[in-house]
Amino acid sequence: MRTFKLGRTGLEVTPVVYGAIIHMNETQEAANALVATAVDRGINYFDVAPSYKDAEVLLGPALEPYRSKVHLACKTGERTAEGSRRELLTSLKNLRTDHFDVYQFHALTTEQDLETVFAPGGAMETFLWAKKEGLIRNIGFSAHSEKIALQAMDLYDFDTVLFPMYWAMGLNTGWGDQVAERVRQSGAGLLAMKTLILRSWLPDEEKTYPKSWCKPIAG
């Protein structure tokens, strides 16, 4: 599978990446098989988060034999230095690795999130410490709001941005264009999520793909 440069990170990543939320509530055997198949087919970028229940614990052993050949991204939903440092160290242990190639603020949602992260005692202190210590190589964030994503990029020169990019939102609306352009101008790497979704789940709709936050096109 061909690869692309992920902005200025220096990482060469495949156009299809691996969202490890799929391991949530699965067996270790299933995780081992899925990871082995993905690596065999050339996928080299894996993304996970502590909020995906037991996904980290399952991905760690499954990915361990291939760790030197792939890029591993993780996230923290903690906004304080103390909480994010604790979560980072736990994730490193769960995933059986000594570093993350990309470490991200998970789902920056409100201006209060940004204020807390960048304030004294905020999670950015952990990120900068961890990068200095070699525990993380690149600093990124995920968001679902254009406004918050743009404000975050005003506050720090992030290495990566994980943001929804899919046809229904972009069609004749221009939604996401400002984020994509800012990322391009900064030289950061743009990671697209929710690329194959159709829409949000309806309140009374059966979730045929329960690990997907939204209804996929195939659903």
N, C-alpha and C positions, 0 to 999 in steps of 0.2 A: 504494500500500500504506500502511495506517495505521502510525503510529509510537507508541512508548511512551517515557516518560521513564526513562532508566537511572539510577534513584536520584538522588542529589544531584549527579551529574556534569554535569548540564545538557545531556547528549546526548539527542537524540531518535532512537531506533533502531527499526528494523523488527523484527517478531516473529521473522522468519526471518533469520538472519545467515549470512555466507559463511565457511566454514572452508577456508582456502587450502591445506590439506594435499593437496587433490585435484590440485594442480598438480605434485606431486612426480613426477619422471621423465616429465613430459609435454613437448610442444613449446611454443615461444613463441606460435605461431599458435593452438594450442588454448587456451592461457591467455588470449590476447587475446579470443577468441570467447566463452569462458565468462564472463569479467568483463563484457564488453559486454552480454551477455544478462542477467546478474544486475542490473546497473545499470538497464538498460532496463525490467526488471520491478519496480524500486523498492527493491531491497535496498541498504542504505546503511551496513552495518557489516561490515568485513572483518577476519579474524583469521588470524595466521600466526605461525610460530616458526622460529628457526634450525635446530632439530632436524628440520624437515620437508625435509631434504636441499636440493634446489635450488628449493623453492617460493618463497622470498623473491626470488630472482634473476628468476624468471619473473613473479611478481606485480608487481614494481616497474614494468616497462614497461607491463604490461597495465592497471594501475590509474592510471598517471600522468595520462592525459587527464581522469580523473574525480576526482582526489584532493581537489579543493576542495569536492566535493559529497558526500563519504562520510567515514565515521569509520574510522580504521585502528588496529587493536590488534596488539601484538606481545608477545613474551615472551622471557625469558632463563632458561636452565637453570643458569647460572653462579651460584654462591653467594657469591663473594668480590667485593669492590669492584673489584679489578683486572680480573678476568675478565668481570664483568657490564658494566663500562664499555666494554671492548673489544668485547663482543658487541653492545651497544646501538649504538655508532657504526658498526659493520659493517652492522647491520640497517637503520639510517637510510640508509646509502649504497645498499645493495641495493634498498631500496624507494623510492628516489628521493623522499624526503620530508625536511622539516626538523623534523618532530615526530611523535610518536605520540599519538593521543587517549587511548589506554589502554596502559599498559605493565605487564606482569605477571610475577611470579615463577612460573616454569613448573613445575607438578607438585611442589609442596611435599609431601613424602612422610613424612619422619621428624622426630623431635624434634631430631636432629642438623642437619637442614636449617635449622630455625628458629634453632637456637643459632648456626650459622655466619652466616646472613643478618643477624641482629641484633647480632652481636658487633662490636667494633671491627675495621675492615677488611672487614666484611661487605657484601653486595650492597645492603643498604638505604642505605648511604652513597651509592652510585651513583644510586639512585632519587631520593633527596632532592636531590642535586646537579643531576640532570637536570631535575627539576621546577622547581627554582629558575632554571635556565638556559632554560626554555621548551622543552626537548627532549621532555618528556612532560607531558601535561595531567592525567592521573589514574593513580593507583597501585593495582594489583590483584594478585590471585594466583589460581592454579588449584590444586586439590587433589582427591584421590579418597577421602580419609579424613575422616570427620566429626570425629574427635578432633583431627587436625592442623589442619583448617580452623578449628575453634573456638579452638584455642590460638593460631593466627596472628592471629585477630581480637582476642584478649586483648592481643596485643603491639603492635598498630598499628590505627588507624582507617582501614581500607582503603576506597577509593572503589568498587571492584568486586570481586566474588567469582565465579569461574567454577567450577561444581561440577556433578557428574552429577545429573540430575533426569529419571528415566524411570519408566514405569509399573511395571515388574517389581520395582524396588527399593522403590518407595513403597507398593505394594499390601499393605495390612494389616501393614506392618512399621514405618512411621513413619520409615524411613531417610531422612535428608536434612531432616527437619522442623526439627531444632534449628538447622541451618545457615541454612535459609530464614528462620526466626524471628529469629535474630541479625542477619542482613542487613537484614531489615525494620526492626528496632528501631534499627539504626545509621544508616539512611537511605542505605546503600550500594546499588549496583546489582547485581542478581543475574543472572548469565548462566548459562543452563542448557546443559550439553553432554550428549551421548549420549542425547538425547531419543527417538530412533527406533531404539534397539537392542533386540534380543531377549534376548541373553545373551552371555557370553564365547565366543570361538571354542574348540572342543574341540581337544585336542592333535593329533589325527590328521585334523582336518577340513580340507577344501579351502576356502581363503579366497576365496570368490567376489567379495568386495569387499576386495582386498588393502590398500587404504589406510584401511580402517576397523579400529580397534583391537578392535572387537567385532562380532558378527554382527548386522546390521540386521534389522528386522522383514521387510523386503522380500527378504532374502537366503535 
